[in-house]
Amino acid sequence: MASTDRFVLNEEVKFNTDEELVSVTDTQGVVQYANDIFCRVAGYEEVELVGQPHNIVRHPDMPKQSFTDMWSKLKSKQSWRGAVKNRCKDGRCYWVDVFVTPKFDDGELTGYQSVRTVLKPEY
């Protein structure tokens, strides 16, 4: 069993429909910021996330094609939206409707902001 599959539990973490899980990464996908709600739902302290690749929360059930599509859009300075299953630190999971946008400073691409909300059943 690969190390990324080691801590997978078949239990979903729920969060409120009015909550937004927010993170900011650099252009390589390294976490620069994670809000309190994201940290609480994912089960990490902010200090455990900052400086780590954002895929620390990637669930092994997610198809690689989803992330290939996402990175293709982002590298073209376009936004991306999709349904994503993430893995918590303790192995549980949570589903989100994620909207990722390029972040620019003085016209230069400096990273990406992700805002996640509850995934509606009809998605």
MMTF fields as JSON, N, C-alpha, C and O atoms, coordinates in Angstrom:
{
  "mmtfVersion": "1.0.0",
  "mmtfProducer": "UNKNOWN",
  "numBonds": 491,
  "numAtoms": 492,
  "numGroups": 123,
  "numChains": 1,
  "numModels": 1,
  "chainsPerModel": [1],
  "groupsPerChain": [123],
  "chainIdList": ["A"],
  "bondAtomList": [4, 2, 8, 6, 12, 10, 16, 14, 20, 18, 24, 22, 28, 26, 32, 30, 36, 34, 40, 38, 44, 42, 48, 46, 52, 50, 56, 54, 60, 58, 64, 62, 68, 66, 72, 70, 76, 74, 80, 78, 84, 82, 88, 86, 92, 90, 96, 94, 100, 98, 104, 102, 108, 106, 112, 110, 116, 114, 120, 118, 124, 122, 128, 126, 132, 130, 136, 134, 140, 138, 144, 142, 148, 146, 152, 150, 156, 154, 160, 158, 164, 162, 168, 166, 172, 170, 176, 174, 180, 178, 184, 182, 188, 186, 192, 190, 196, 194, 200, 198, 204, 202, 208, 206, 212, 210, 216, 214, 220, 218, 224, 222, 228, 226, 232, 230, 236, 234, 240, 238, 244, 242, 248, 246, 252, 250, 256, 254, 260, 258, 264, 262, 268, 266, 272, 270, 276, 274, 280, 278, 284, 282, 288, 286, 292, 290, 296, 294, 300, 298, 304, 302, 308, 306, 312, 310, 316, 314, 320, 318, 324, 322, 328, 326, 332, 330, 336, 334, 340, 338, 344, 342, 348, 346, 352, 350, 356, 354, 360, 358, 364, 362, 368, 366, 372, 370, 376, 374, 380, 378, 384, 382, 388, 386, 392, 390, 396, 394, 400, 398, 404, 402, 408, 406, 412, 410, 416, 414, 420, 418, 424, 422, 428, 426, 432, 430, 436, 434, 440, 438, 444, 442, 448, 446, 452, 450, 456, 454, 460, 458, 464, 462, 468, 466, 472, 470, 476, 474, 480, 478, 484, 482, 488, 486],
  "bondOrderList": [1, 1, 1, 1, 1, 1, 1, 1, 1, 1, 1, 1, 1, 1, 1, 1, 1, 1, 1, 1, 1, 1, 1, 1, 1, 1, 1, 1, 1, 1, 1, 1, 1, 1, 1, 1, 1, 1, 1, 1, 1, 1, 1, 1, 1, 1, 1, 1, 1, 1, 1, 1, 1, 1, 1, 1, 1, 1, 1, 1, 1, 1, 1, 1, 1, 1, 1, 1, 1, 1, 1, 1, 1, 1, 1, 1, 1, 1, 1, 1, 1, 1, 1, 1, 1, 1, 1, 1, 1, 1, 1, 1, 1, 1, 1, 1, 1, 1, 1, 1, 1, 1, 1, 1, 1, 1, 1, 1, 1, 1, 1, 1, 1, 1, 1, 1, 1, 1, 1, 1, 1, 1],
  "groupList": [{"groupName": "MET", "atomNameList": ["N", "CA", "C", "O"], "elementList": ["N", "C", "C", "O"], "formalChargeList": [0, 0, 0, 0], "bondAtomList": [1, 0, 2, 1, 3, 2], "bondOrderList": [1, 1, 2], "singleLetterCode": "M", "chemCompType": "L-PEPTIDE LINKING"}, {"groupName": "ALA", "atomNameList": ["N", "CA", "C", "O"], "elementList": ["N", "C", "C", "O"], "formalChargeList": [0, 0, 0, 0], "bondAtomList": [1, 0, 2, 1, 3, 2], "bondOrderList": [1, 1, 2], "singleLetterCode": "A", "chemCompType": "L-PEPTIDE LINKING"}, {"groupName": "SER", "atomNameList": ["N", "CA", "C", "O"], "elementList": ["N", "C", "C", "O"], "formalChargeList": [0, 0, 0, 0], "bondAtomList": [1, 0, 2, 1, 3, 2], "bondOrderList": [1, 1, 2], "singleLetterCode": "S", "chemCompType": "L-PEPTIDE LINKING"}, {"groupName": "THR", "atomNameList": ["N", "CA", "C", "O"], "elementList": ["N", "C", "C", "O"], "formalChargeList": [0, 0, 0, 0], "bondAtomList": [1, 0, 2, 1, 3, 2], "bondOrderList": [1, 1, 2], "singleLetterCode": "T", "chemCompType": "L-PEPTIDE LINKING"}, {"groupName": "ASP", "atomNameList": ["N", "CA", "C", "O"], "elementList": ["N", "C", "C", "O"], "formalChargeList": [0, 0, 0, 0], "bondAtomList": [1, 0, 2, 1, 3, 2], "bondOrderList": [1, 1, 2], "singleLetterCode": "D", "chemCompType": "L-PEPTIDE LINKING"}, {"groupName": "ARG", "atomNameList": ["N", "CA", "C", "O"], "elementList": ["N", "C", "C", "O"], "formalChargeList": [0, 0, 0, 0], "bondAtomList": [1, 0, 2, 1, 3, 2], "bondOrderList": [1, 1, 2], "singleLetterCode": "R", "chemCompType": "L-PEPTIDE LINKING"}, {"groupName": "PHE", "atomNameList": ["N", "CA", "C", "O"], "elementList": ["N", "C", "C", "O"], "formalChargeList": [0, 0, 0, 0], "bondAtomList": [1, 0, 2, 1, 3, 2], "bondOrderList": [1, 1, 2], "singleLetterCode": "F", "chemCompType": "L-PEPTIDE LINKING"}, {"groupName": "VAL", "atomNameList": ["N", "CA", "C", "O"], "elementList": ["N", "C", "C", "O"], "formalChargeList": [0, 0, 0, 0], "bondAtomList": [1, 0, 2, 1, 3, 2], "bondOrderList": [1, 1, 2], "singleLetterCode": "V", "chemCompType": "L-PEPTIDE LINKING"}, {"groupName": "LEU", "atomNameList": ["N", "CA", "C", "O"], "elementList": ["N", "C", "C", "O"], "formalChargeList": [0, 0, 0, 0], "bondAtomList": [1, 0, 2, 1, 3, 2], "bondOrderList": [1, 1, 2], "singleLetterCode": "L", "chemCompType": "L-PEPTIDE LINKING"}, {"groupName": "ASN", "atomNameList": ["N", "CA", "C", "O"], "elementList": ["N", "C", "C", "O"], "formalChargeList": [0, 0, 0, 0], "bondAtomList": [1, 0, 2, 1, 3, 2], "bondOrderList": [1, 1, 2], "singleLetterCode": "N", "chemCompType": "L-PEPTIDE LINKING"}, {"groupName": "GLU", "atomNameList": ["N", "CA", "C", "O"], "elementList": ["N", "C", "C", "O"], "formalChargeList": [0, 0, 0, 0], "bondAtomList": [1, 0, 2, 1, 3, 2], "bondOrderList": [1, 1, 2], "singleLetterCode": "E", "chemCompType": "L-PEPTIDE LINKING"}, {"groupName": "LYS", "atomNameList": ["N", "CA", "C", "O"], "elementList": ["N", "C", "C", "O"], "formalChargeList": [0, 0, 0, 0], "bondAtomList": [1, 0, 2, 1, 3, 2], "bondOrderList": [1, 1, 2], "singleLetterCode": "K", "chemCompType": "L-PEPTIDE LINKING"}, {"groupName": "GLN", "atomNameList": ["N", "CA", "C", "O"], "elementList": ["N", "C", "C", "O"], "formalChargeList": [0, 0, 0, 0], "bondAtomList": [1, 0, 2, 1, 3, 2], "bondOrderList": [1, 1, 2], "singleLetterCode": "Q", "chemCompType": "L-PEPTIDE LINKING"}, {"groupName": "GLY", "atomNameList": ["N", "CA", "C", "O"], "elementList": ["N", "C", "C", "O"], "formalChargeList": [0, 0, 0, 0], "bondAtomList": [1, 0, 2, 1, 3, 2], "bondOrderList": [1, 1, 2], "singleLetterCode": "G", "chemCompType": "PEPTIDE LINKING"}, {"groupName": "TYR", "atomNameList": ["N", "CA", "C", "O"], "elementList": ["N", "C", "C", "O"], "formalChargeList": [0, 0, 0, 0], "bondAtomList": [1, 0, 2, 1, 3, 2], "bondOrderList": [1, 1, 2], "singleLetterCode": "Y", "chemCompType": "L-PEPTIDE LINKING"}, {"groupName": "ILE", "atomNameList": ["N", "CA", "C", "O"], "elementList": ["N", "C", "C", "O"], "formalChargeList": [0, 0, 0, 0], "bondAtomList": [1, 0, 2, 1, 3, 2], "bondOrderList": [1, 1, 2], "singleLetterCode": "I", "chemCompType": "L-PEPTIDE LINKING"}, {"groupName": "CYS", "atomNameList": ["N", "CA", "C", "O"], "elementList": ["N", "C", "C", "O"], "formalChargeList": [0, 0, 0, 0], "bondAtomList": [1, 0, 2, 1, 3, 2], "bondOrderList": [1, 1, 2], "singleLetterCode": "C", "chemCompType": "L-PEPTIDE LINKING"}, {"groupName": "PRO", "atomNameList": ["N", "CA", "C", "O"], "elementList": ["N", "C", "C", "O"], "formalChargeList": [0, 0, 0, 0], "bondAtomList": [1, 0, 2, 1, 3, 2], "bondOrderList": [1, 1, 2], "singleLetterCode": "P", "chemCompType": "L-PEPTIDE LINKING"}, {"groupName": "HIS", "atomNameList": ["N", "CA", "C", "O"], "elementList": ["N", "C", "C", "O"], "formalChargeList": [0, 0, 0, 0], "bondAtomList": [1, 0, 2, 1, 3, 2], "bondOrderList": [1, 1, 2], "singleLetterCode": "H", "chemCompType": "L-PEPTIDE LINKING"}, {"groupName": "TRP", "atomNameList": ["N", "CA", "C", "O"], "elementList": ["N", "C", "C", "O"], "formalChargeList": [0, 0, 0, 0], "bondAtomList": [1, 0, 2, 1, 3, 2], "bondOrderList": [1, 1, 2], "singleLetterCode": "W", "chemCompType": "L-PEPTIDE LINKING"}],
  "groupTypeList": [0, 1, 2, 3, 4, 5, 6, 7, 8, 9, 10, 10, 7, 11, 6, 9, 3, 4, 10, 10, 8, 7, 2, 7, 3, 4, 3, 12, 13, 7, 7, 12, 14, 1, 9, 4, 15, 6, 16, 5, 7, 1, 13, 14, 10, 10, 7, 10, 8, 7, 13, 12, 17, 18, 9, 15, 7, 5, 18, 17, 4, 0, 17, 11, 12, 2, 6, 3, 4, 0, 19, 2, 11, 8, 11, 2, 11, 12, 2, 19, 5, 13, 1, 7, 11, 9, 5, 16, 11, 4, 13, 5, 16, 14, 19, 7, 4, 7, 6, 7, 3, 17, 11, 6, 4, 4, 13, 10, 8, 3, 13, 14, 12, 2, 7, 5, 3, 7, 8, 11, 17, 10, 14],
  "groupIdList": [1, 2, 3, 4, 5, 6, 7, 8, 9, 10, 11, 12, 13, 14, 15, 16, 17, 18, 19, 20, 21, 22, 23, 24, 25, 26, 27, 28, 29, 30, 31, 32, 33, 34, 35, 36, 37, 38, 39, 40, 41, 42, 43, 44, 45, 46, 47, 48, 49, 50, 51, 52, 53, 54, 55, 56, 57, 58, 59, 60, 61, 62, 63, 64, 65, 66, 67, 68, 69, 70, 71, 72, 73, 74, 75, 76, 77, 78, 79, 80, 81, 82, 83, 84, 85, 86, 87, 88, 89, 90, 91, 92, 93, 94, 95, 96, 97, 98, 99, 100, 101, 102, 103, 104, 105, 106, 107, 108, 109, 110, 111, 112, 113, 114, 115, 116, 117, 118, 119, 120, 121, 122, 123],
  "secStructList": [7, 7, 4, 4, 4, 6, 6, 7, 7, 1, 7, 5, 7, 7, 7, 7, 6, 6, 7, 7, 3, 3, 3, 3, 3, 7, 6, 6, 1, 5, 3, 3, 3, 3, 7, 2, 2, 2, 2, 2, 2, 2, 6, 7, 7, 2, 2, 2, 2, 6, 6, 1, 5, 4, 4, 4, 4, 5, 7, 6, 6, 1, 7, 2, 2, 2, 2, 2, 2, 2, 2, 2, 2, 2, 2, 6, 6, 7, 7, 3, 3, 3, 3, 3, 3, 3, 3, 7, 6, 6, 1, 7, 3, 3, 3, 3, 3, 3, 3, 3, 3, 3, 3, 3, 3, 6, 6, 3, 3, 3, 3, 3, 3, 3, 3, 3, 3, 3, 7, 7, 6, 6, 7],
  "xCoordList": [0.843, 0.0, 0.883, 1.8, 0.609, 1.397, 1.151, 0.087, 2.142, 2.023, 0.854, 0.269, 0.499, -0.625, -1.951, -2.94, -2.001, -3.229, -3.339, -4.375, -2.313, -2.211, -3.284, -3.785, -3.648, -4.549, -5.913, -6.435, -6.482, -7.786, -8.851, -8.806, -9.811, -10.958, -12.213, -12.303, -13.172, -14.419, -15.398, -16.462, -15.026, -15.867, -15.74, -14.638, -16.89, -16.893, -17.066, -17.894, -16.277, -16.38, -17.322, -17.17, -18.283, -19.235, -18.895, -18.316, -19.26, -19.121, -20.323, -21.068, -20.51, -21.703, -21.725, -20.679, -22.914, -23.079, -22.646, -22.398, -22.55, -22.113, -20.615, -20.115, -19.896, -18.451, -17.686, -18.096, -16.567, -15.669, -14.289, -13.727, -13.756, -12.397, -11.495, -11.639, -10.569, -9.749, -8.272, -7.795, -7.571, -6.115, -5.505, -6.157, -4.237, -3.462, -2.162, -1.52, -1.783, -0.511, 0.347, -0.131, 1.63, 2.485, 2.226, 1.323, 2.982, 2.746, 3.088, 2.701, 3.805, 4.146, 3.186, 3.346, 2.173, 1.197, 1.59, 1.018, 2.554, 2.975, 2.108, 1.97, 1.533, 0.601, 1.311, 2.355, 0.718, 1.2, 0.266, 0.69, -1.021, -2.04, -3.175, -3.531, -3.738, -4.939, -5.789, -5.296, -7.078, -7.909, -8.289, -8.093, -8.828, -9.166, -10.154, -10.048, -11.108, -12.118, -11.486, -11.775, -10.624, -9.924, -9.117, -9.156, -8.396, -7.581, -8.451, -8.11, -9.568, -10.458, -11.018, -10.977, -11.536, -12.146, -11.093, -11.341, -9.934, -8.874, -8.127, -7.439, -8.263, -7.638, -6.184, -5.461, -5.747, -4.363, -4.306, -5.268, -3.192, -2.88, -2.3, -1.69, -2.489, -1.971, -0.468, 0.015, 0.262, 1.715, 2.088, 3.176, 1.19, 1.449, 1.223, 1.764, 0.423, 0.102, 1.014, 1.443, 1.313, 2.131, 3.515, 4.183, 3.917, 5.21, 5.135, 6.129, 3.952, 3.77, 3.065, 2.327, 3.278, 2.523, 1.03, 0.649, 0.196, -1.246, -1.799, -2.834, -1.13, -1.641, -1.516, -1.803, -1.095, -1.099, -2.525, -2.71, -3.532, -4.927, -5.548, -6.749, -4.764, -5.311, -5.733, -4.98, -6.935, -7.447, -7.078, -7.197, -6.631, -6.217, -7.356, -7.096, -8.617, -9.741, -9.896, -10.578, -9.27, -9.426, -8.661, -7.48, -9.343, -8.659, -7.588, -7.812, -6.447, -5.343, -5.752, -5.232, -6.679, -7.122, -7.741, -7.615, -8.401, -9.002, -7.93, -8.106, -6.817, -5.752, -4.948, -4.417, -4.853, -4.216, -5.0, -4.418, -6.326, -7.196, -7.061, -6.944, -7.078, -6.962, -5.656, -5.662, -4.537, -3.237, -3.102, -2.462, -3.693, -3.665, -4.348, -3.824, -5.51, -6.23, -5.437, -5.267, -4.953, -4.257, -2.98, -2.684, -2.229, -0.988, -1.281, -0.419, -2.519, -2.959, -3.612, -4.226, -3.468, -3.999, -5.514, -6.1, -6.149, -7.601, -8.03, -7.26, -9.256, -9.817, -10.276, -10.45, -10.468, -10.949, -11.939, -11.759, -12.989, -13.972, -14.279, -14.37, -14.44, -14.778, -15.135, -15.0, -15.59, -15.893, -14.64, -14.043, -14.245, -13.014, -13.252, -13.897, -12.713, -12.704, -11.308, -10.314, -11.247, -9.974, -9.875, -10.877, -8.637, -8.379, -7.941, -7.091, -8.54, -8.153, -6.866, -6.456, -6.257, -5.034, -5.251, -4.358, -6.437, -6.726, -7.251, -7.623, -7.29, -7.705, -9.146, -9.53, -9.966, -11.338, -11.326, -10.261, -12.481, -12.536, -13.588, -14.432, -13.514, -14.549, -14.643, -13.635, -15.879, -16.154, -16.362, -17.001, -15.827, -15.981, -16.254, -15.879, -16.924, -17.055, -15.959, -16.056, -14.931, -13.766, -13.675, -13.894, -13.344, -13.103, -11.7, -11.415, -10.816, -9.413, -9.171, -9.524, -8.566, -8.288, -6.809, -6.189, -6.258, -4.886, -4.815, -5.759, -3.685, -3.456, -2.31, -1.252, -2.543, -1.556, -1.125, -1.952, 0.143, 0.682, 1.435, 2.395, 0.997, 1.59, 1.639, 2.619, 0.557, 0.453, 1.184, 1.085, 1.914, 2.675, 1.938, 1.472, 1.836, 1.218, 2.076, 3.244, 1.491, 2.261, 1.724, 2.364, 0.552, -0.002, -1.458, -1.969, -2.125, -3.514, -4.285, -3.773, -5.532, -6.416, -7.514, -8.123, -7.762, -8.82, -9.871, -9.561, -11.115, -12.237, -13.135, -13.601, -13.37, -14.149, -15.411, -15.394, -16.506, -17.78, -18.333, -17.8, -19.412, -20.071, -20.486, -21.045, -20.208, -20.616, -22.086, -22.496, -22.874, -24.314, -24.59, -23.886, -25.603, -25.9, -26.105, -25.787, -26.632, -26.909, -25.646, -25.7, -24.491, -23.248, -22.853, -21.828],
  "yCoordList": [-1.185, 0.0, 1.241, 1.356, 2.152, 3.39, 4.245, 4.171, 5.059, 5.885, 6.857, 7.215, 7.294, 8.218, 7.527, 8.205, 6.207, 5.458, 4.991, 4.458, 5.176, 4.585, 5.033, 4.221, 6.282, 6.812, 7.175, 8.251, 6.312, 6.572, 5.856, 4.64, 6.644, 6.102, 6.404, 7.442, 5.513, 5.709, 6.484, 5.98, 7.707, 8.561, 9.994, 10.514, 10.614, 11.967, 13.027, 12.89, 14.074, 15.237, 16.231, 16.538, 16.724, 17.708, 19.08, 19.184, 20.129, 21.489, 22.289, 21.842, 23.46, 24.262, 24.884, 25.199, 25.055, 25.605, 27.062, 27.558, 27.755, 29.159, 29.308, 30.429, 28.201, 28.252, 28.125, 27.405, 28.843, 28.765, 28.354, 28.953, 27.335, 26.879, 27.584, 27.39, 28.397, 29.218, 28.89, 28.715, 28.812, 28.675, 29.453, 29.723, 29.802, 30.478, 29.71, 29.352, 29.46, 28.785, 29.666, 30.634, 29.31, 29.949, 29.276, 28.446, 29.61, 29.064, 27.579, 26.922, 27.054, 25.629, 24.798, 23.582, 25.455, 24.733, 24.554, 23.715, 25.325, 25.259, 26.225, 27.395, 25.727, 26.513, 27.707, 27.567, 28.876, 30.117, 30.568, 31.243, 30.189, 30.597, 29.584, 29.045, 29.329, 28.5, 29.108, 29.361, 29.345, 29.961, 28.948, 27.743, 29.458, 28.614, 27.512, 26.395, 27.818, 26.814, 25.675, 24.507, 26.005, 24.968, 24.087, 22.86, 24.716, 23.965, 23.042, 21.879, 23.565, 22.77, 21.567, 20.446, 21.79, 20.701, 19.66, 18.46, 20.105, 19.179, 18.548, 17.541, 19.145, 18.564, 18.948, 18.269, 20.015, 20.475, 21.811, 22.579, 22.077, 23.423, 24.17, 23.558, 25.484, 26.256, 26.044, 25.954, 25.964, 25.785, 24.447, 24.319, 23.457, 22.168, 22.237, 21.425, 23.207, 23.328, 24.295, 24.013, 25.434, 26.457, 25.88, 25.33, 26.027, 25.497, 24.088, 23.565, 23.467, 22.109, 22.159, 23.106, 21.164, 21.097, 20.963, 20.23, 21.669, 21.627, 20.218, 19.897, 19.385, 18.019, 17.18, 15.983, 17.79, 17.117, 16.666, 15.711, 17.355, 16.985, 16.208, 15.936, 15.856, 15.107, 13.711, 12.993, 13.349, 12.013, 11.082, 11.463, 9.867, 8.944, 8.532, 8.001, 8.76, 8.441, 9.437, 9.147, 10.607, 11.627, 11.245, 10.901, 11.309, 10.988, 12.033, 13.234, 11.568, 12.471, 13.439, 14.553, 13.021, 13.868, 15.175, 16.212, 15.127, 16.348, 17.384, 18.562, 16.95, 17.879, 18.289, 19.399, 17.406, 17.766, 18.884, 19.846, 18.756, 19.789, 21.088, 22.165, 20.988, 22.176, 22.915, 24.123, 22.191, 22.842, 23.419, 24.455, 22.763, 23.282, 24.65, 25.591, 24.746, 26.035, 27.078, 28.204, 26.711, 27.678, 28.182, 29.375, 27.299, 27.711, 28.645, 29.418, 28.567, 29.474, 30.728, 31.511, 30.907, 32.079, 32.147, 33.23, 30.966, 30.867, 30.254, 29.536, 30.539, 29.945, 28.523, 28.129, 27.764, 26.384, 26.123, 26.594, 25.374, 24.987, 23.512, 22.999, 22.825, 21.415, 20.838, 21.487, 19.614, 18.851, 18.081, 17.396, 18.197, 17.546, 16.841, 17.37, 15.64, 14.885, 15.038, 14.653, 15.596, 15.784, 14.856, 14.35, 14.642, 13.776, 14.626, 15.508, 14.341, 14.992, 14.358, 13.285, 15.03, 14.529, 13.151, 12.304, 12.928, 11.653, 10.577, 9.494, 10.859, 9.859, 9.966, 9.346, 10.741, 10.943, 11.805, 12.239, 12.053, 12.828, 13.926, 13.925, 14.858, 15.873, 16.262, 16.378, 16.462, 16.854, 18.351, 18.935, 18.974, 20.418, 20.779, 20.069, 21.915, 22.595, 23.655, 24.609, 23.499, 24.391, 25.306, 24.893, 26.558, 27.55, 28.087, 28.722, 27.825, 28.232, 29.35, 29.234, 30.433, 31.572, 31.946, 31.859, 32.359, 32.858, 34.153, 34.942, 34.35, 35.545, 36.323, 35.769, 37.607, 38.453, 39.585, 40.146, 39.913, 41.083, 41.902, 41.424, 43.127, 44.012, 43.351, 43.48, 42.639, 42.01, 40.691, 40.043, 40.279, 39.03, 37.93, 38.149, 36.756, 35.616, 35.196, 34.843, 35.235, 34.909, 33.689, 33.195, 33.205, 32.051, 31.854, 32.353, 31.094, 30.731, 30.782, 30.424, 31.237, 31.226, 30.207, 30.187, 29.366, 28.363, 28.664, 28.846, 28.713, 28.89, 27.676, 27.384, 26.973, 25.748, 25.923, 26.516, 25.386, 25.4, 23.971, 23.07, 23.804, 22.501, 22.098, 22.897, 20.865, 20.336, 19.984, 19.147, 20.629, 20.378, 19.008, 18.584, 18.319, 16.961, 16.868, 15.843, 17.923, 17.867, 17.973, 17.751, 18.312, 18.435, 17.069, 16.891],
  "zCoordList": [0.0, 0.0, 0.0, 0.813, -0.897, -0.981, 0.254, 0.869, 0.614, 1.807, 1.709, 2.731, 0.492, 0.352, 0.638, 0.917, 0.578, 0.83, 2.276, 2.672, 3.054, 4.377, 5.341, 6.119, 5.314, 6.319, 5.756, 6.048, 4.971, 4.381, 5.203, 5.391, 5.687, 6.415, 5.62, 4.964, 5.676, 4.961, 5.841, 6.197, 6.183, 7.024, 6.512, 6.337, 6.28, 5.718, 6.798, 7.699, 6.69, 7.568, 6.896, 5.714, 7.646, 7.126, 7.699, 8.78, 6.966, 7.472, 6.998, 6.126, 7.567, 7.322, 5.932, 5.364, 5.397, 4.056, 3.959, 2.86, 5.093, 5.053, 5.29, 5.388, 5.384, 5.627, 4.309, 3.398, 4.234, 3.08, 3.553, 4.47, 2.925, 3.201, 2.202, 0.995, 2.687, 1.805, 1.999, 3.12, 0.882, 0.941, -0.217, -1.226, -0.041, -1.077, -1.22, -0.232, -2.479, -2.748, -3.64, -4.233, -3.723, -4.712, -6.061, -6.165, -7.071, -8.412, -8.52, -9.486, -7.544, -7.541, -6.709, -6.602, -6.108, -5.31, -3.855, -3.159, -3.386, -1.985, -1.177, -1.533, -0.1, 0.714, 1.351, 1.987, 1.162, 1.771, 2.888, 3.826, 2.783, 3.75, 3.741, 2.693, 4.916, 5.053, 6.16, 7.259, 5.868, 6.901, 7.989, 7.832, 9.076, 10.231, 9.879, 10.386, 9.02, 8.66, 7.877, 8.138, 6.915, 6.16, 7.117, 7.023, 8.026, 8.984, 9.842, 10.053, 10.331, 11.195, 10.445, 10.953, 9.248, 8.485, 8.089, 8.202, 7.631, 7.203, 8.376, 8.21, 9.567, 10.756, 10.956, 11.685, 10.328, 10.447, 11.17, 11.153, 11.793, 12.265, 11.062, 10.185, 11.021, 9.886, 9.705, 8.576, 10.8, 10.726, 10.059, 9.499, 10.12, 9.465, 7.959, 7.208, 7.518, 6.095, 5.353, 4.234, 5.972, 5.309, 5.017, 5.892, 3.762, 3.326, 2.762, 2.259, 2.842, 2.32, 0.964, 0.692, 0.118, -1.135, -0.817, 0.096, -1.565, -1.3, -1.442, -0.857, -2.204, -2.374, -1.101, -1.121, -0.007, 1.296, 1.64, 2.395, 1.084, 1.344, 0.178, 0.194, -0.812, -1.959, -1.519, -0.862, -1.891, -1.583, -2.724, -3.889, -2.417, -3.492, -4.419, -5.499, -4.03, -4.911, -6.058, -7.04, -5.942, -6.973, -8.239, -8.181, -9.381, -10.643, -10.974, -10.824, -11.417, -11.773, -12.884, -12.958, -13.746, -14.845, -14.344, -14.996, -13.2, -12.64, -12.371, -12.681, -11.794, -11.456, -12.681, -12.732, -13.665, -14.929, -15.593, -16.095, -15.596, -16.166, -15.377, -15.963, -14.053, -13.211, -13.49, -13.728, -13.46, -13.657, -15.062, -15.247, -16.047, -17.41, -17.47, -18.066, -16.853, -16.814, -16.041, -16.508, -14.865, -14.017, -14.676, -14.615, -15.297, -15.972, -17.143, -17.561, -17.676, -18.744, -18.17, -18.895, -16.848, -16.13, -16.178, -16.19, -16.206, -16.169, -14.841, -14.203, -14.431, -13.217, -13.499, -14.652, -12.436, -12.549, -11.445, -10.322, -11.749, -10.749, -10.905, -12.02, -9.764, -9.827, -8.479, -7.442, -8.519, -7.311, -6.927, -7.758, -5.663, -5.214, -3.88, -2.975, -3.794, -2.54, -1.945, -2.56, -0.756, -0.066, 1.125, 1.63, 1.565, 2.721, 3.903, 3.775, 5.06, 6.31, 6.839, 6.397, 7.769, 8.398, 9.024, 8.991, 9.594, 10.271, 9.329, 9.781, 8.019, 7.042, 6.604, 5.613, 7.318, 6.874, 5.609, 5.169, 5.031, 3.795, 3.896, 4.792, 2.957, 2.822, 1.353, 0.656, 0.901, -0.47, -0.539, 0.336, -1.573, -1.738, -3.194, -4.128, -3.337, -4.611, -4.562, -3.79, -5.368, -5.27, -6.49, -7.629, -6.207, -7.25, -7.035, -6.02, -8.012, -7.914, -8.921, -10.095, -8.445, -9.319, -9.245, -8.185, -10.376, -10.356, -9.535, -9.51, -8.872, -8.051, -8.694, -8.989, -8.903, -9.559, -8.625, -7.905, -8.634, -7.951, -8.989, -9.593, -9.19, -10.197, -11.573, -12.308, -11.906, -13.217, -13.359, -14.401, -12.34, -12.396, -11.633, -10.514, -12.236, -11.583, -10.397, -10.561, -9.201, -7.996, -7.25, -6.322, -7.654, -6.969, -7.305, -8.307, -6.415, -6.657, -5.349, -4.289, -5.449, -4.288, -4.538, -5.608, -3.551, -3.637, -2.587, -1.41, -3.028, -2.121, -2.297, -3.398, -1.192, -1.223, -0.387, 0.691, -0.922, -0.202, -0.197, -0.844, 0.551, 0.6, -0.809, -1.561, -1.145, -2.453, -2.376, -1.573, -3.215, -3.225, -3.836, -4.752, -3.34, -3.832, -5.339, -5.943, -5.952, -7.392, -8.232, -9.442, -7.614, -8.373, -8.775, -9.433]
}
